[in-house]
Amino acid sequence: AVRAPEHDLLHVVTERTPVRRAAQDLLHDLGRRANQIQGDLLLVWGRQDPHIPADGRARIHRALDESGARWRSCLYDAENAFMRDIGPRFDAEATDRAFGEMLTLFRDARHGRW
């Protein structure tokens, strides 16, 4: 979820590329692209997501810190795609909590409180 400062709009950003490729691209390019982030960034992770394990999340967090981006991260004891409400990986509790964090981001960004 991202707030774009050049617009008074709040956006939810989703990656449409295959998950494994998107994760690899993110890890590979983040050091170069993190300084291009101009909005407030919320990262929502599933602890059991095999595509971006703990060391990958740590690398992403370091790159964001070094870039000066405004971001926060939420880690849930859930699998990849835990927010999809179909299939065995769906986790209703983690999804509710993640959506709560998104609403907080939108509310805070709208009022300039991030």
ChimeraX commands (.cxc) that place a marker at each C-alpha (Angstrom):
marker #1 position 0.00,0.00,0.00 radius 0.5
marker #1 position 1.39,3.35,-0.98 radius 0.5
marker #1 position 0.42,7.01,-0.78 radius 0.5
marker #1 position 1.65,8.98,-3.75 radius 0.5
marker #1 position 2.53,12.53,-2.60 radius 0.5
marker #1 position 2.01,14.10,-6.03 radius 0.5
marker #1 position -1.67,13.13,-5.84 radius 0.5
marker #1 position -4.18,13.43,-3.08 radius 0.5
marker #1 position -5.04,9.80,-3.68 radius 0.5
marker #1 position -4.25,6.61,-1.85 radius 0.5
marker #1 position -3.23,3.61,-3.89 radius 0.5
marker #1 position -3.05,-0.08,-3.17 radius 0.5
marker #1 position -0.25,-1.48,-5.27 radius 0.5
marker #1 position -0.20,-5.13,-6.30 radius 0.5
marker #1 position 2.38,-6.97,-8.36 radius 0.5
marker #1 position 0.88,-8.80,-11.32 radius 0.5
marker #1 position 4.03,-10.64,-12.38 radius 0.5
marker #1 position 4.59,-14.22,-11.22 radius 0.5
marker #1 position 5.41,-14.22,-7.51 radius 0.5
marker #1 position 8.84,-15.81,-7.69 radius 0.5
marker #1 position 10.00,-13.47,-10.46 radius 0.5
marker #1 position 8.55,-10.44,-8.67 radius 0.5
marker #1 position 10.36,-11.39,-5.46 radius 0.5
marker #1 position 13.67,-11.92,-7.28 radius 0.5
marker #1 position 13.29,-8.63,-9.17 radius 0.5
marker #1 position 12.50,-6.79,-5.96 radius 0.5
marker #1 position 15.53,-8.17,-4.15 radius 0.5
marker #1 position 17.80,-7.53,-7.12 radius 0.5
marker #1 position 16.67,-3.99,-7.94 radius 0.5
marker #1 position 15.69,-2.55,-4.60 radius 0.5
marker #1 position 19.08,-1.10,-3.77 radius 0.5
marker #1 position 18.97,0.92,-6.97 radius 0.5
marker #1 position 15.27,1.82,-6.90 radius 0.5
marker #1 position 14.49,2.37,-3.21 radius 0.5
marker #1 position 15.54,6.02,-3.40 radius 0.5
marker #1 position 12.81,6.53,-6.04 radius 0.5
marker #1 position 10.03,5.79,-3.54 radius 0.5
marker #1 position 8.24,9.06,-2.90 radius 0.5
marker #1 position 5.27,7.87,-0.89 radius 0.5
marker #1 position 4.55,6.06,2.35 radius 0.5
marker #1 position 5.18,2.34,2.01 radius 0.5
marker #1 position 3.60,-0.51,3.95 radius 0.5
marker #1 position 5.13,-3.97,3.55 radius 0.5
marker #1 position 2.94,-6.93,4.49 radius 0.5
marker #1 position 4.81,-10.22,4.88 radius 0.5
marker #1 position 3.86,-13.79,5.65 radius 0.5
marker #1 position 6.56,-15.36,7.85 radius 0.5
marker #1 position 6.18,-18.71,6.05 radius 0.5
marker #1 position 6.40,-17.22,2.54 radius 0.5
marker #1 position 9.12,-19.26,0.79 radius 0.5
marker #1 position 9.60,-16.59,-1.89 radius 0.5
marker #1 position 11.03,-13.95,0.46 radius 0.5
marker #1 position 12.54,-15.57,3.57 radius 0.5
marker #1 position 13.81,-13.69,6.62 radius 0.5
marker #1 position 17.17,-12.78,5.08 radius 0.5
marker #1 position 15.42,-11.39,1.99 radius 0.5
marker #1 position 13.09,-9.29,4.13 radius 0.5
marker #1 position 16.10,-8.00,6.08 radius 0.5
marker #1 position 17.85,-6.98,2.83 radius 0.5
marker #1 position 14.74,-5.12,1.69 radius 0.5
marker #1 position 14.42,-3.36,5.04 radius 0.5
marker #1 position 18.10,-2.31,4.98 radius 0.5
marker #1 position 17.76,-0.92,1.44 radius 0.5
marker #1 position 14.69,1.05,2.45 radius 0.5
marker #1 position 16.43,2.40,5.56 radius 0.5
marker #1 position 19.46,3.43,3.53 radius 0.5
marker #1 position 17.27,5.15,0.94 radius 0.5
marker #1 position 15.49,7.31,3.49 radius 0.5
marker #1 position 12.10,5.99,2.38 radius 0.5
marker #1 position 9.16,6.28,4.77 radius 0.5
marker #1 position 8.07,2.72,5.38 radius 0.5
marker #1 position 6.85,0.24,7.90 radius 0.5
marker #1 position 6.61,-3.52,7.84 radius 0.5
marker #1 position 4.13,-6.00,9.27 radius 0.5
marker #1 position 5.06,-9.66,9.61 radius 0.5
marker #1 position 2.30,-12.22,10.13 radius 0.5
marker #1 position 2.59,-15.89,11.02 radius 0.5
marker #1 position 1.14,-16.84,7.66 radius 0.5
marker #1 position 2.02,-18.18,4.23 radius 0.5
marker #1 position 2.44,-16.50,0.85 radius 0.5
marker #1 position -0.88,-15.17,-0.48 radius 0.5
marker #1 position -2.49,-15.37,2.95 radius 0.5
marker #1 position -4.88,-12.56,2.04 radius 0.5
marker #1 position -6.50,-14.46,-0.83 radius 0.5
marker #1 position -9.80,-15.70,0.50 radius 0.5
marker #1 position -9.70,-18.91,-1.53 radius 0.5
marker #1 position -7.50,-21.91,-1.02 radius 0.5
marker #1 position -5.70,-23.43,1.94 radius 0.5
marker #1 position -3.28,-20.55,2.60 radius 0.5
marker #1 position -5.98,-18.03,3.49 radius 0.5
marker #1 position -5.59,-16.71,7.03 radius 0.5
marker #1 position -8.60,-14.63,8.07 radius 0.5
marker #1 position -7.04,-13.29,11.27 radius 0.5
marker #1 position -3.80,-12.18,9.59 radius 0.5
marker #1 position -5.80,-10.68,6.72 radius 0.5
marker #1 position -7.97,-8.66,9.09 radius 0.5
marker #1 position -4.88,-7.37,10.87 radius 0.5
marker #1 position -3.15,-6.50,7.58 radius 0.5
marker #1 position -6.20,-4.63,6.29 radius 0.5
marker #1 position -6.30,-2.78,9.61 radius 0.5
marker #1 position -2.69,-1.67,9.02 radius 0.5
marker #1 position -3.59,-0.52,5.50 radius 0.5
marker #1 position -6.49,1.54,6.82 radius 0.5
marker #1 position -4.18,3.07,9.41 radius 0.5
marker #1 position -1.69,3.96,6.66 radius 0.5
marker #1 position -4.41,5.59,4.57 radius 0.5
marker #1 position -5.84,7.48,7.55 radius 0.5
marker #1 position -2.43,8.65,8.75 radius 0.5
marker #1 position -1.29,9.64,5.25 radius 0.5
marker #1 position -4.48,11.53,4.59 radius 0.5
marker #1 position -3.95,13.58,7.75 radius 0.5
marker #1 position -0.18,13.95,7.26 radius 0.5
marker #1 position 0.63,11.87,10.35 radius 0.5
marker #1 position 3.05,9.33,9.04 radius 0.5
marker link #1:1,2 radius 0.2
marker link #1:2,3 radius 0.2
marker link #1:3,4 radius 0.2
marker link #1:4,5 radius 0.2
marker link #1:5,6 radius 0.2
marker link #1:6,7 radius 0.2
marker link #1:7,8 radius 0.2
marker link #1:8,9 radius 0.2
marker link #1:9,10 radius 0.2
marker link #1:10,11 radius 0.2
marker link #1:11,12 radius 0.2
marker link #1:12,13 radius 0.2
marker link #1:13,14 radius 0.2
marker link #1:14,15 radius 0.2
marker link #1:15,16 radius 0.2
marker link #1:16,17 radius 0.2
marker link #1:17,18 radius 0.2
marker link #1:18,19 radius 0.2
marker link #1:19,20 radius 0.2
marker link #1:20,21 radius 0.2
marker link #1:21,22 radius 0.2
marker link #1:22,23 radius 0.2
marker link #1:23,24 radius 0.2
marker link #1:24,25 radius 0.2
marker link #1:25,26 radius 0.2
marker link #1:26,27 radius 0.2
marker link #1:27,28 radius 0.2
marker link #1:28,29 radius 0.2
marker link #1:29,30 radius 0.2
marker link #1:30,31 radius 0.2
marker link #1:31,32 radius 0.2
marker link #1:32,33 radius 0.2
marker link #1:33,34 radius 0.2
marker link #1:34,35 radius 0.2
marker link #1:35,36 radius 0.2
marker link #1:36,37 radius 0.2
marker link #1:37,38 radius 0.2
marker link #1:38,39 radius 0.2
marker link #1:39,40 radius 0.2
marker link #1:40,41 radius 0.2
marker link #1:41,42 radius 0.2
marker link #1:42,43 radius 0.2
marker link #1:43,44 radius 0.2
marker link #1:44,45 radius 0.2
marker link #1:45,46 radius 0.2
marker link #1:46,47 radius 0.2
marker link #1:47,48 radius 0.2
marker link #1:48,49 radius 0.2
marker link #1:49,50 radius 0.2
marker link #1:50,51 radius 0.2
marker link #1:51,52 radius 0.2
marker link #1:52,53 radius 0.2
marker link #1:53,54 radius 0.2
marker link #1:54,55 radius 0.2
marker link #1:55,56 radius 0.2
marker link #1:56,57 radius 0.2
marker link #1:57,58 radius 0.2
marker link #1:58,59 radius 0.2
marker link #1:59,60 radius 0.2
marker link #1:60,61 radius 0.2
marker link #1:61,62 radius 0.2
marker link #1:62,63 radius 0.2
marker link #1:63,64 radius 0.2
marker link #1:64,65 radius 0.2
marker link #1:65,66 radius 0.2
marker link #1:66,67 radius 0.2
marker link #1:67,68 radius 0.2
marker link #1:68,69 radius 0.2
marker link #1:69,70 radius 0.2
marker link #1:70,71 radius 0.2
marker link #1:71,72 radius 0.2
marker link #1:72,73 radius 0.2
marker link #1:73,74 radius 0.2
marker link #1:74,75 radius 0.2
marker link #1:75,76 radius 0.2
marker link #1:76,77 radius 0.2
marker link #1:77,78 radius 0.2
marker link #1:78,79 radius 0.2
marker link #1:79,80 radius 0.2
marker link #1:80,81 radius 0.2
marker link #1:81,82 radius 0.2
marker link #1:82,83 radius 0.2
marker link #1:83,84 radius 0.2
marker link #1:84,85 radius 0.2
marker link #1:85,86 radius 0.2
marker link #1:86,87 radius 0.2
marker link #1:87,88 radius 0.2
marker link #1:88,89 radius 0.2
marker link #1:89,90 radius 0.2
marker link #1:90,91 radius 0.2
marker link #1:91,92 radius 0.2
marker link #1:92,93 radius 0.2
marker link #1:93,94 radius 0.2
marker link #1:94,95 radius 0.2
marker link #1:95,96 radius 0.2
marker link #1:96,97 radius 0.2
marker link #1:97,98 radius 0.2
marker link #1:98,99 radius 0.2
marker link #1:99,100 radius 0.2
marker link #1:100,101 radius 0.2
marker link #1:101,102 radius 0.2
marker link #1:102,103 radius 0.2
marker link #1:103,104 radius 0.2
marker link #1:104,105 radius 0.2
marker link #1:105,106 radius 0.2
marker link #1:106,107 radius 0.2
marker link #1:107,108 radius 0.2
marker link #1:108,109 radius 0.2
marker link #1:109,110 radius 0.2
marker link #1:110,111 radius 0.2
marker link #1:111,112 radius 0.2
marker link #1:112,113 radius 0.2
marker link #1:113,114 radius 0.2
view
